[in-house]
Amino acid sequence: MKKQFKLTIVALIFSFLGFSQSGLNIGGSIGFPYENYEGYEFSFAFSIDANYLFELNQAFDLGIATGYGHAFGDNYNYYVGPLVGYDRFDTPDYQYVPIAAAARFNVNSKLVFGADVGYAVSLNSDKDVFNNDYYTGGFYWRPMVGFNLSERFQLIANYIGISDDYFYYSSVNLGFSVNVN
């Protein structure tokens, strides 16, 4: 009886995994940050993305998305005043994990428009001189355009925006994704 139960559980798990990979997409991109919160400069960014999409019809897919993003902080000199002169500010790196809803619209077999909308959870624990967090989580949006190279591979151009009450991060990204069927 125990063997049959274990065998049934294993068979259900494998059948679920086989089904769940039909809409699983994994990708990566490099980013070029711009228009960030005043005083915070980033030099380069990358992100790793994963989404699971359910096909509602031939043109529209809906699902969930997550991943990991990392923006590398830059340093710069700023003018303090005539007595002090210039001082150096090092922007700390920014790491986040988005938790979002994902939607894709298939224009034709090659062109895809989409967006991920949700919340970005900050992984940073850095504090400023006033003991405030440098970065907190915030509203996350990622509009994108994809070009299908084949049924498995897609080139992607997207924008990432994250905002809360005090911080704003944005970048333009280029990357790829793989459909894991």
C-alpha positions as CSV (number, residue, x, y, z in Angstrom):
1,M,0.0,0.0,0.0
2,K,2.8,2.4,0.9
3,K,4.6,1.6,-2.4
4,Q,1.5,2.3,-4.4
5,F,0.9,5.6,-2.6
6,K,4.6,6.7,-3.2
7,L,4.4,5.6,-6.8
8,T,1.2,7.6,-7.3
9,I,2.8,10.7,-5.7
10,V,5.9,10.5,-7.9
11,A,3.8,10.0,-11.0
12,L,1.6,13.0,-10.1
13,I,4.7,15.2,-9.5
14,F,6.3,14.2,-12.8
15,S,3.1,14.7,-14.7
16,F,2.7,18.2,-13.1
17,L,6.3,19.1,-13.9
18,G,5.8,18.0,-17.5
19,F,2.7,20.1,-17.8
20,S,4.1,23.1,-16.0
21,Q,7.1,23.5,-18.3
22,S,4.9,24.0,-21.3
23,G,4.7,27.8,-20.5
24,L,8.0,28.3,-18.7
25,N,10.3,30.9,-20.1
26,I,13.7,31.7,-18.7
27,G,15.8,34.6,-19.9
28,G,18.5,37.1,-19.2
29,S,19.4,40.7,-20.2
30,I,21.9,43.4,-19.8
31,G,20.7,46.8,-18.8
32,F,21.7,50.4,-19.2
33,P,20.4,52.4,-16.2
34,Y,19.2,56.0,-16.7
35,E,16.9,58.6,-15.1
36,N,17.4,57.3,-11.6
37,Y,16.7,59.0,-8.3
38,E,18.7,62.2,-7.9
39,G,22.2,61.4,-6.5
40,Y,22.1,57.7,-7.3
41,E,24.1,56.8,-10.4
42,F,24.3,53.2,-11.8
43,S,26.8,52.1,-14.4
44,F,25.5,48.8,-15.6
45,A,22.8,46.3,-14.8
46,F,21.7,42.7,-15.5
47,S,18.6,40.7,-14.8
48,I,17.6,37.1,-14.9
49,D,13.9,36.5,-15.5
50,A,11.5,33.6,-15.3
51,N,7.8,33.5,-16.2
52,Y,5.1,31.0,-16.5
53,L,2.5,31.8,-19.1
54,F,-0.9,30.2,-19.7
55,E,-2.2,30.5,-23.2
56,L,-5.7,32.1,-23.1
57,N,-6.0,32.0,-26.9
58,Q,-3.6,32.2,-29.9
59,A,-2.9,35.9,-29.4
60,F,-2.9,36.3,-25.6
61,D,-0.9,34.7,-22.7
62,L,-1.3,35.5,-19.0
63,G,0.8,34.3,-16.1
64,I,3.3,35.1,-13.4
65,A,6.9,36.4,-13.5
66,T,9.8,36.7,-11.1
67,G,13.6,36.8,-11.4
68,Y,16.6,38.7,-10.0
69,G,18.0,42.1,-11.0
70,H,21.3,43.7,-10.0
71,A,22.4,47.3,-10.8
72,F,26.0,48.2,-10.1
73,G,26.4,51.5,-8.3
74,D,28.7,54.2,-9.7
75,N,30.8,56.8,-7.9
76,Y,31.1,60.4,-8.6
77,N,32.4,63.7,-7.1
78,Y,30.1,66.4,-6.1
79,Y,30.7,70.0,-5.0
80,V,29.9,70.6,-1.3
81,G,31.0,74.2,-0.9
82,P,33.9,76.6,-1.0
83,L,35.3,75.4,2.4
84,V,35.1,71.7,1.7
85,G,35.4,71.6,-2.1
86,Y,34.5,68.3,-3.7
87,D,33.4,65.1,-1.9
88,R,33.0,61.6,-3.4
89,F,29.7,59.6,-3.2
90,D,29.7,55.9,-3.9
91,T,26.2,54.6,-4.9
92,P,25.6,51.2,-3.4
93,D,24.6,48.3,-5.7
94,Y,20.9,47.7,-6.0
95,Q,19.5,44.1,-6.0
96,Y,15.9,43.2,-6.3
97,V,13.5,40.3,-6.9
98,P,10.3,41.1,-8.8
99,I,7.0,39.4,-8.1
100,A,4.6,40.3,-10.9
101,A,1.8,39.4,-13.2
102,A,2.8,38.8,-16.8
103,A,0.8,39.4,-20.0
104,R,1.9,38.8,-23.6
105,F,0.2,39.7,-26.8
106,N,1.4,37.8,-29.9
107,V,1.0,40.1,-32.9
108,N,2.1,37.4,-35.3
109,S,4.4,34.4,-35.2
110,K,7.5,36.7,-34.9
111,L,6.4,39.8,-32.9
112,V,5.3,39.8,-29.2
113,F,4.4,42.8,-27.0
114,G,4.0,42.3,-23.2
115,A,4.3,43.7,-19.7
116,D,5.1,42.5,-16.2
117,V,3.5,44.5,-13.4
118,G,3.9,43.9,-9.7
119,Y,6.3,44.6,-6.8
120,A,10.1,44.6,-6.6
121,V,11.4,43.3,-3.3
122,S,14.7,44.9,-2.4
123,L,17.5,42.7,-1.2
124,N,19.7,45.5,0.0
125,S,20.4,46.2,3.7
126,D,22.7,49.2,3.3
127,K,21.9,52.3,5.4
128,D,22.7,55.9,4.8
129,V,24.2,58.4,7.3
130,F,20.7,58.9,8.9
131,N,20.2,55.1,9.3
132,N,17.6,54.9,6.6
133,D,17.5,52.1,4.0
134,Y,19.1,53.2,0.7
135,Y,16.6,51.2,-1.2
136,T,13.2,49.8,-0.3
137,G,10.9,47.7,-2.5
138,G,8.5,49.4,-4.8
139,F,6.1,49.3,-7.7
140,Y,7.6,47.3,-10.6
141,W,6.8,47.5,-14.3
142,R,8.5,46.0,-17.3
143,P,7.0,46.6,-20.7
144,M,8.7,44.6,-23.4
145,V,8.9,43.8,-27.1
146,G,10.0,40.4,-28.2
147,F,11.1,39.0,-31.6
148,N,10.8,35.2,-31.9
149,L,13.8,33.6,-33.6
150,S,12.2,30.2,-33.3
151,E,9.6,28.4,-31.1
152,R,12.3,28.2,-28.3
153,F,14.3,31.4,-28.6
154,Q,13.3,35.0,-28.4
155,L,15.2,38.3,-28.5
156,I,13.9,40.9,-26.1
157,A,14.1,44.7,-25.6
158,N,12.5,46.0,-22.4
159,Y,12.3,48.8,-19.9
160,I,12.4,48.2,-16.1
161,G,11.0,50.8,-13.7
162,I,10.9,50.5,-9.9
163,S,9.5,53.3,-7.7
164,D,8.5,53.9,-4.1
165,D,8.1,57.1,-2.1
166,Y,11.7,58.1,-2.2
167,F,13.5,56.1,-4.8
168,Y,13.2,55.6,-8.6
169,Y,15.2,53.1,-10.7
170,S,15.0,52.6,-14.4
171,S,16.9,50.9,-17.1
172,V,16.6,49.9,-20.8
173,N,17.6,46.3,-21.4
174,L,18.5,44.0,-24.2
175,G,18.3,40.2,-23.8
176,F,17.0,36.8,-24.7
177,S,14.6,34.2,-23.4
178,V,14.3,30.4,-23.9
179,N,11.0,28.6,-23.9
180,V,11.5,25.5,-21.8
181,N,9.0,23.0,-23.3
